[in-house]
């Protein structure tokens, strides 16, 4: 075993997971984190006694009803977590009508038939596909990077149902499938189950709704921080080391083998191997200075779409809410224009289900405004701080006014208000284009597992959600597991997940 540690860049879920797996397999690791805490984009923060969660609003694999549970249980102690399971994933309210997106596919079918019996064929095709997805298993035990030819043949045989399901639905966008509905309310609803993601492949939406139908979609009490704290503690208990305030400027190579990470303050950390669990674009085009970025990698960043940027308006409200759903898609009273983006609606999470998020009798409410023009916000923050603050206030007031119209008794009960913009996400995480979840699972990219190594760069590895379009916590853990398994394979060691 080398005297030098494996250096991991980034203490988000990807970095912590890679560290946990490698420590469990006898490697010494050191995580370099540019910020002051762990979590990356999986983060929550406190304001005036309220907790505002920026990430984990539901967790696929929260129960054994999905085989993803087995993957997550390798690192997460589910006996120490509590989950909330609701009946409705999202209530969509638009032009005076509403649609409840029930997690149970049969209830969703009945809800859609209530609105438009004339769309019975498309409705049943949709909900039958959700039920089929609920029975599929996601393979994770053997990394594709280490499979033999025989392993790959067995993989194809064992996962034929999943692969056929993906082949059928991957080419279809959510928007295209929504277009099959005659009723305008249903067209709008299906296109916005994942709001402003209608360019995604339908395959990803069906898999997500399948996990919900199976009952493996809980919301963890304590939110993102609870999950991150558990991973950090597991990593530290295994002997792992985290260095905060260590922003990596470049990765050094000796004869095309990674040998060190050099931080912005000039410190040089020698390494046996280097894993980047940081932003993908930042890694390739800043830390590696474009070295070994072949045409395939460049093409992805040039042509593949990413998750839209968001403005998160978080409110501490001095009242309780008694509502049938915890998440809503609501039209704004008036559209908001920021640069080239026009925002017409917002996603709202009413976090009354988690008593740890607010003082007694009060509620944390989180709204997301999705937009494409992230550059407007970064330029404004850098060049005109006063105008930047004014735009943040405009966003907050639009959210408050819309909540007041919909729920009443909100505007005069605001105890705390916090606004995070695309510039905030870039500042704290270096997220390319302020995309909080990396490459979007479009028909072009959905289900594509990208290589963890880079040709010409030995002993260097990539981890994180940029390696699995669609991202999310289970995907990130899966990629980190693959990297650890690959390193063990290179060293001729059996891989142990615990």
C-alpha positions as CSV (number, residue, x, y, z in Angstrom):
1,X,0.0,0.0,0.0
2,X,1.4,3.4,-0.9
3,X,2.5,5.8,1.8
4,X,0.6,8.6,0.1
5,X,-3.2,8.9,0.4
6,X,-5.8,8.8,-2.3
7,X,-6.8,12.5,-2.6
8,X,-10.5,13.1,-3.2
9,X,-11.6,16.6,-4.4
10,X,-14.9,17.6,-3.0
11,X,-16.8,16.7,0.2
12,X,-20.2,16.4,-1.3
13,X,-22.1,13.1,-1.3
14,X,-19.8,11.8,-4.1
15,X,-16.6,12.5,-2.3
16,X,-17.8,11.3,1.1
17,X,-19.2,8.1,-0.5
18,X,-15.9,7.4,-2.4
19,X,-14.0,8.0,0.8
20,X,-16.2,5.6,2.8
21,X,-15.9,2.8,0.3
22,X,-12.1,3.2,-0.1
23,X,-11.5,3.4,3.7
24,X,-13.6,0.2,4.1
25,X,-11.2,-1.5,1.6
26,X,-8.0,-0.5,3.4
27,X,-7.1,2.6,1.6
28,X,-6.0,5.9,3.2
29,X,-7.9,8.9,1.8
30,X,-7.9,12.6,2.2
31,X,-10.8,14.8,1.0
32,X,-10.0,18.4,0.0
33,X,-13.1,20.6,0.2
34,X,-13.0,24.3,-0.9
35,X,-15.9,25.2,1.5
36,X,-16.3,25.2,5.2
37,X,-18.6,22.2,5.5
38,X,-19.6,18.9,3.7
39,X,-22.5,18.5,1.4
40,X,-21.8,20.3,-1.9
41,X,-25.2,20.8,-3.6
42,X,-26.8,18.4,-1.0
43,X,-27.1,21.1,1.6
44,X,-29.4,22.9,4.0
45,X,-28.9,26.0,6.1
46,X,-30.4,27.9,9.1
47,X,-31.9,31.3,9.3
48,X,-33.7,32.8,12.4
49,X,-34.5,29.4,13.8
50,X,-35.7,27.8,10.5
51,X,-33.9,25.2,8.4
52,X,-34.1,25.6,4.7
53,X,-33.4,22.5,2.7
54,X,-31.8,22.9,-0.7
55,X,-31.8,19.3,-1.9
56,X,-33.3,16.0,-0.5
57,X,-37.1,16.4,-0.8
58,X,-37.5,12.7,-1.5
59,X,-35.2,9.7,-1.6
60,X,-35.6,6.8,-4.0
61,X,-34.6,3.6,-2.2
62,X,-35.8,4.8,1.2
63,X,-37.4,1.4,1.7
64,X,-36.7,-2.2,0.6
65,X,-39.5,-1.9,-1.9
66,X,-36.8,-0.8,-4.3
67,X,-33.5,-2.6,-4.7
68,X,-31.8,0.8,-4.5
69,X,-32.3,0.4,-0.8
70,X,-29.6,-2.2,-0.7
71,X,-27.2,0.2,-2.3
72,X,-27.9,3.1,0.0
73,X,-27.9,0.8,3.1
74,X,-24.2,0.1,2.4
75,X,-23.5,3.6,3.6
76,X,-26.6,4.9,5.3
77,X,-27.9,3.6,8.6
78,X,-31.6,3.5,7.9
79,X,-32.4,2.4,11.5
80,X,-31.3,5.9,12.6
81,X,-33.6,7.7,10.1
82,X,-37.3,8.4,10.0
83,X,-39.1,8.9,6.7
84,X,-42.4,10.6,5.8
85,X,-44.5,9.0,3.0
86,X,-47.3,11.0,1.6
87,X,-50.0,10.1,-0.9
88,X,-49.5,13.1,-3.3
89,X,-46.1,13.9,-4.9
90,X,-47.2,17.2,-6.4
91,X,-50.4,19.2,-6.8
92,X,-50.4,21.1,-10.1
93,X,-52.7,24.2,-10.2
94,X,-53.1,26.0,-13.5
95,X,-55.8,28.2,-15.0
96,X,-58.3,27.4,-12.3
97,X,-57.9,23.6,-12.4
98,X,-55.8,21.2,-10.4
99,X,-54.3,17.7,-10.8
100,X,-53.0,15.7,-7.9
101,X,-50.0,13.6,-9.0
102,X,-50.7,10.6,-6.7
103,X,-47.7,8.3,-6.0
104,X,-50.0,5.2,-6.3
105,X,-50.4,4.6,-10.1
106,X,-54.0,3.4,-9.7
107,X,-55.0,6.5,-7.8
108,X,-53.2,8.6,-10.4
109,X,-55.1,6.8,-13.1
110,X,-58.4,7.6,-11.4
111,X,-57.5,11.2,-10.9
112,X,-56.6,11.6,-14.6
113,X,-59.8,9.9,-15.6
114,X,-61.8,12.3,-13.4
115,X,-60.4,15.1,-15.5
116,X,-60.6,13.6,-18.9
117,X,-62.3,10.2,-19.5
118,X,-61.7,10.8,-23.2
119,X,-58.0,10.3,-22.6
120,X,-58.5,6.8,-21.1
121,X,-56.1,5.1,-23.6
122,X,-53.2,7.4,-23.0
123,X,-53.9,7.5,-19.2
124,X,-53.8,3.7,-18.9
125,X,-50.7,3.5,-21.1
126,X,-49.0,5.9,-18.7
127,X,-50.0,4.4,-15.4
128,X,-49.4,0.8,-16.7
129,X,-45.8,1.8,-17.6
130,X,-45.4,3.3,-14.1
131,X,-46.4,0.0,-12.5
132,X,-44.1,-1.9,-14.8
133,X,-41.2,0.4,-13.8
134,X,-42.0,-0.3,-10.1
135,X,-41.1,-3.9,-10.6
136,X,-37.7,-3.2,-12.3
137,X,-34.4,-3.5,-10.5
138,X,-31.4,-1.2,-11.0
139,X,-28.2,-3.2,-11.2
140,X,-25.3,-1.9,-9.1
141,X,-23.3,-4.7,-7.6
142,X,-20.6,-5.0,-10.3
143,X,-19.2,-1.9,-12.0
144,X,-19.3,-2.1,-15.8
145,X,-15.7,-0.8,-15.8
146,X,-14.5,-4.2,-14.3
147,X,-16.8,-6.6,-16.0
148,X,-15.4,-9.4,-18.1
149,X,-17.0,-10.5,-21.4
150,X,-18.8,-13.2,-19.5
151,X,-20.0,-10.7,-16.9
152,X,-21.4,-8.5,-19.6
153,X,-23.4,-11.4,-21.2
154,X,-24.8,-12.2,-17.8
155,X,-25.6,-8.6,-17.2
156,X,-27.6,-8.5,-20.4
157,X,-29.5,-11.6,-19.6
158,X,-30.3,-10.6,-16.0
159,X,-31.4,-7.1,-16.9
160,X,-33.3,-7.8,-20.1
161,X,-36.6,-6.4,-18.8
162,X,-34.9,-3.1,-17.7
163,X,-33.0,-2.8,-20.9
164,X,-36.1,-3.4,-23.0
165,X,-38.1,-0.9,-21.0
166,X,-35.4,1.7,-21.4
167,X,-35.3,1.0,-25.2
168,X,-39.0,1.6,-25.5
169,X,-39.3,4.8,-23.4
170,X,-35.9,6.5,-23.6
171,X,-36.4,8.0,-27.1
172,X,-39.7,9.6,-26.0
173,X,-39.5,13.1,-24.4
174,X,-41.9,14.0,-21.6
175,X,-43.2,16.8,-23.9
176,X,-43.9,14.4,-26.7
177,X,-45.8,12.0,-24.5
178,X,-47.8,14.8,-22.9
179,X,-48.9,15.8,-26.4
180,X,-50.8,12.6,-26.7
181,X,-53.5,13.9,-24.3
182,X,-56.4,15.7,-25.8
183,X,-57.3,17.5,-22.6
184,X,-55.2,20.7,-22.0
185,X,-55.2,20.3,-18.2
186,X,-53.7,16.8,-18.5
187,X,-51.2,17.9,-21.2
188,X,-49.9,20.6,-18.9
189,X,-49.9,18.3,-15.9
190,X,-47.9,15.4,-17.5
191,X,-45.4,17.9,-19.0
192,X,-44.9,19.4,-15.5
193,X,-44.7,16.5,-13.1
194,X,-41.1,17.4,-13.2
195,X,-41.6,21.1,-13.9
196,X,-39.6,22.6,-16.8
197,X,-38.0,19.3,-17.5
198,X,-40.3,18.3,-20.4
199,X,-37.2,17.9,-22.6
200,X,-36.2,14.9,-20.4
201,X,-36.6,11.3,-21.5
202,X,-39.8,9.8,-20.4
203,X,-37.8,6.8,-19.1
204,X,-36.5,8.8,-16.2
205,X,-39.9,10.1,-15.2
206,X,-41.4,6.6,-15.4
207,X,-38.6,5.1,-13.2
208,X,-39.1,7.9,-10.6
209,X,-42.9,7.4,-10.5
210,X,-42.3,3.6,-10.4
211,X,-40.3,4.0,-7.2
212,X,-43.1,6.1,-5.7
213,X,-45.7,3.5,-6.7
214,X,-43.6,0.8,-5.0
215,X,-43.5,2.9,-1.8
216,X,-39.8,3.6,-1.8
217,X,-39.8,7.4,-2.0
218,X,-39.7,8.7,1.6
219,X,-38.7,12.1,2.7
220,X,-36.0,11.9,5.4
221,X,-36.8,13.9,8.6
222,X,-33.8,16.2,9.1
223,X,-33.4,16.6,5.3
224,X,-30.2,16.9,3.5
225,X,-28.1,17.7,6.5
226,X,-29.1,14.5,8.3
227,X,-27.9,12.4,5.3
228,X,-24.7,14.3,4.9
229,X,-23.9,14.3,8.6
230,X,-24.3,10.5,8.6
231,X,-22.0,10.1,5.7
232,X,-19.4,12.4,7.2
233,X,-19.4,10.6,10.5
234,X,-19.1,7.2,8.8
235,X,-16.1,8.5,6.8
236,X,-14.4,10.0,9.9
237,X,-15.1,6.9,12.0
238,X,-13.3,4.8,9.3
239,X,-10.2,7.0,9.6
240,X,-10.8,9.4,6.8
241,X,-9.5,13.0,6.8
242,X,-11.2,16.1,5.5
243,X,-9.4,19.4,4.9
244,X,-11.7,22.4,4.6
245,X,-10.9,25.7,2.8
246,X,-8.8,23.7,0.3
247,X,-9.8,24.8,-3.2
248,X,-7.8,22.8,-5.7
249,X,-6.3,24.9,-8.5
250,X,-4.7,22.1,-10.5
251,X,-4.0,18.4,-10.6
252,X,-0.4,17.4,-11.2
253,X,0.8,14.4,-13.2
254,X,4.2,12.6,-13.3
255,X,4.6,10.6,-16.5
256,X,0.9,10.9,-17.2
257,X,0.0,9.5,-13.7
258,X,-1.8,11.7,-11.2
259,X,0.6,12.5,-8.3
260,X,-0.6,15.6,-6.5
261,X,-3.3,18.3,-6.0
262,X,-2.2,21.9,-5.8
263,X,-4.5,24.2,-3.9
264,X,-5.2,27.9,-4.5
265,X,-3.0,28.9,-1.5
266,X,0.0,27.1,-3.1
267,X,-0.1,24.0,-0.9
268,X,0.7,20.8,-2.7
269,X,-0.8,17.5,-1.5
270,X,1.0,14.5,-2.9
271,X,-1.2,11.5,-3.8
272,X,-1.2,7.9,-4.7
273,X,-4.3,8.6,-6.8
274,X,-6.6,11.5,-7.4
275,X,-10.4,11.3,-7.6
276,X,-12.4,14.4,-8.6
277,X,-15.8,14.4,-7.0
278,X,-16.2,18.1,-7.9
279,X,-18.0,19.8,-10.7
280,X,-17.3,18.0,-14.0
281,X,-16.7,21.1,-16.1
282,X,-14.6,22.8,-13.4
283,X,-12.5,19.6,-13.2
284,X,-11.8,19.2,-16.9
285,X,-11.4,22.8,-17.9
286,X,-9.8,24.4,-14.8
287,X,-8.1,21.8,-12.6
288,X,-6.9,19.8,-15.6
289,X,-6.5,22.9,-17.8
290,X,-8.1,21.1,-20.7
291,X,-5.5,18.3,-20.6
292,X,-6.7,15.1,-22.2
293,X,-10.1,16.5,-22.9
294,X,-10.9,14.5,-26.0
295,X,-13.6,15.2,-28.5
296,X,-16.1,13.0,-26.8
297,X,-15.9,14.8,-23.5
298,X,-15.9,18.2,-25.2
299,X,-18.9,17.3,-27.2
300,X,-20.9,16.5,-24.1
301,X,-20.3,19.9,-22.6
302,X,-21.0,21.6,-25.9
303,X,-24.2,19.7,-26.8
304,X,-25.7,17.9,-23.8
305,X,-28.4,19.9,-21.9
306,X,-28.2,20.3,-18.2
307,X,-30.7,20.8,-15.4
308,X,-32.0,24.3,-15.4
309,X,-30.7,26.8,-12.8
310,X,-33.0,27.9,-10.0
311,X,-33.7,30.7,-7.6
312,X,-34.6,29.3,-4.2
313,X,-36.7,31.6,-2.1
314,X,-36.9,30.2,1.5
315,X,-39.4,31.6,4.0
316,X,-39.9,31.2,7.6
317,X,-43.7,31.7,8.1
318,X,-45.3,32.3,11.5
319,X,-48.2,29.9,11.0
320,X,-49.1,26.3,10.4
321,X,-50.4,24.9,7.1
322,X,-53.0,22.2,6.8
323,X,-53.0,21.3,3.1
324,X,-53.6,18.1,1.2
325,X,-50.2,18.1,-0.4
326,X,-46.7,19.2,0.6
327,X,-45.6,20.3,-2.9
328,X,-47.3,22.5,-5.4
329,X,-46.8,24.0,-8.8
330,X,-48.4,27.4,-8.8
331,X,-48.7,30.1,-11.5
332,X,-47.1,33.4,-10.4
333,X,-49.4,36.4,-10.2
334,X,-47.3,38.1,-12.8
335,X,-44.4,36.7,-14.9
336,X,-40.9,37.7,-13.8
337,X,-38.2,38.6,-16.3
338,X,-34.5,38.2,-15.4
339,X,-32.2,38.7,-18.3
340,X,-33.5,36.5,-21.1
341,X,-35.5,34.2,-18.8
342,X,-39.2,34.7,-18.2
343,X,-40.5,32.9,-15.1
344,X,-44.2,32.1,-15.0
345,X,-44.6,29.6,-12.2
346,X,-43.0,28.2,-9.1
347,X,-42.6,25.0,-7.2
348,X,-43.4,25.3,-3.5
349,X,-42.6,22.9,-0.7
350,X,-44.5,23.4,2.5
351,X,-42.3,21.7,5.0
352,X,-44.8,21.3,7.8
353,X,-44.1,17.5,7.8
354,X,-40.7,18.0,9.5
355,X,-40.8,19.6,13.0
356,X,-37.0,20.1,12.9
357,X,-37.3,22.7,10.1
358,X,-39.2,25.3,12.1
359,X,-40.0,26.4,15.7
360,X,-43.3,25.1,17.1
361,X,-46.3,26.6,15.4
362,X,-44.3,27.9,12.4
363,X,-43.4,26.5,9.0
364,X,-40.5,26.5,6.6
365,X,-41.6,27.1,3.0
366,X,-39.3,26.7,0.1
367,X,-40.0,28.0,-3.5
368,X,-38.1,27.2,-6.7
369,X,-38.1,29.5,-9.7
370,X,-36.5,27.7,-12.7
371,X,-34.7,29.6,-15.4
372,X,-32.1,29.3,-18.1
373,X,-30.2,32.6,-17.9
374,X,-27.6,31.9,-15.1
375,X,-25.1,34.4,-16.6
376,X,-27.5,37.3,-15.9
377,X,-27.2,36.6,-12.2
378,X,-23.4,36.1,-12.0
379,X,-22.8,39.3,-14.0
380,X,-25.2,41.3,-11.9
381,X,-23.7,40.1,-8.7
382,X,-20.2,41.0,-9.8
383,X,-21.0,44.3,-11.5
384,X,-23.9,45.8,-9.6
385,X,-24.5,44.4,-6.1
386,X,-27.3,46.9,-5.4
387,X,-29.2,45.8,-8.5
388,X,-28.5,42.1,-7.6
389,X,-30.1,42.7,-4.2
390,X,-33.1,44.4,-5.9
391,X,-33.7,41.4,-8.2
392,X,-33.5,39.0,-5.2
393,X,-36.1,41.1,-3.5
394,X,-38.3,41.1,-6.6
395,X,-38.2,37.3,-6.6
396,X,-39.0,37.1,-2.9
397,X,-41.9,39.4,-3.2
398,X,-43.4,37.6,-6.2
399,X,-43.2,34.3,-4.2
400,X,-44.8,35.9,-1.1
401,X,-47.6,37.5,-3.2
402,X,-48.4,34.2,-4.9
403,X,-48.5,32.4,-1.6
404,X,-50.7,35.1,-0.1
405,X,-53.2,34.7,-3.0
406,X,-53.2,30.9,-2.8
407,X,-53.1,30.2,0.9
408,X,-53.8,33.6,2.6
409,X,-52.4,34.9,5.8
410,X,-48.8,34.7,4.7
411,X,-47.5,38.2,3.8
412,X,-47.8,39.5,7.3
413,X,-46.3,36.5,8.9
414,X,-42.8,36.3,7.4
415,X,-40.2,35.8,10.1
416,X,-37.3,34.9,7.8
417,X,-36.5,35.3,4.1
418,X,-33.5,33.9,2.3
419,X,-32.9,34.0,-1.5
420,X,-30.3,31.8,-3.2
421,X,-29.7,32.6,-6.9
422,X,-27.8,30.8,-9.7
423,X,-24.8,33.0,-8.7
424,X,-25.1,31.5,-5.1
425,X,-24.9,28.0,-6.5
426,X,-21.8,28.8,-8.5
427,X,-20.2,30.6,-5.7
428,X,-20.5,27.8,-3.2
429,X,-20.2,24.7,-5.5
430,X,-18.6,25.8,-8.8
431,X,-21.7,24.2,-10.5
432,X,-21.3,24.7,-14.2
433,X,-24.2,26.9,-15.5
434,X,-25.5,26.8,-12.0
435,X,-26.9,23.3,-12.7
436,X,-27.5,21.7,-9.4
437,X,-27.8,18.1,-10.8
438,X,-25.5,18.0,-13.9
439,X,-26.4,16.6,-17.3
440,X,-30.1,16.2,-17.9
441,X,-31.5,12.7,-18.7
442,X,-32.5,13.6,-22.2
443,X,-33.2,10.9,-24.8
444,X,-29.6,11.4,-25.9
445,X,-28.1,10.9,-22.4
446,X,-30.6,9.0,-20.2
447,X,-29.2,5.8,-18.8
448,X,-25.7,6.5,-20.1
449,X,-23.1,5.5,-17.5
450,X,-20.0,7.6,-18.4
451,X,-16.4,6.3,-17.9
452,X,-14.7,7.0,-14.6
453,X,-11.3,7.2,-16.1
454,X,-9.8,9.6,-18.7
455,X,-7.6,8.2,-21.5
456,X,-4.0,9.3,-21.1
457,X,-4.5,10.2,-17.4
458,X,-3.4,7.3,-15.2
459,X,-4.5,7.0,-11.6
460,X,-7.0,9.8,-12.1
461,X,-10.7,9.2,-11.7
462,X,-14.0,11.1,-12.0
463,X,-16.9,10.7,-9.6
464,X,-20.2,12.6,-9.0
465,X,-23.4,13.2,-10.7
466,X,-21.9,14.4,-14.0
467,X,-21.0,10.8,-14.6
468,X,-24.7,9.7,-14.5
469,X,-27.1,12.0,-16.4
470,X,-30.0,12.7,-14.1
471,X,-27.9,12.7,-11.0
472,X,-29.4,12.4,-7.5
473,X,-28.2,10.8,-4.4
474,X,-28.5,7.1,-5.3
475,X,-26.8,7.7,-8.7
476,X,-23.9,9.6,-7.0
477,X,-23.4,6.8,-4.4
478,X,-23.4,4.3,-7.3
479,X,-20.8,6.1,-9.3
480,X,-18.5,6.4,-6.2
481,X,-18.9,2.7,-5.5
482,X,-17.9,2.0,-9.1
483,X,-14.8,4.1,-8.7
484,X,-13.8,2.3,-5.5
485,X,-14.4,-1.1,-7.1
486,X,-12.3,-0.1,-10.1
487,X,-9.4,0.9,-7.9
488,X,-9.6,-2.4,-6.0
489,X,-9.7,-4.2,-9.3
490,X,-6.6,-2.4,-10.5
491,X,-4.8,-3.5,-7.3
492,X,-6.0,-7.1,-7.5
493,X,-8.0,-6.7,-4.3
494,X,-11.5,-8.1,-3.7
495,X,-14.0,-5.2,-3.2
496,X,-16.0,-5.0,0.0
497,X,-18.9,-2.6,0.2
498,X,-18.7,-2.3,4.0
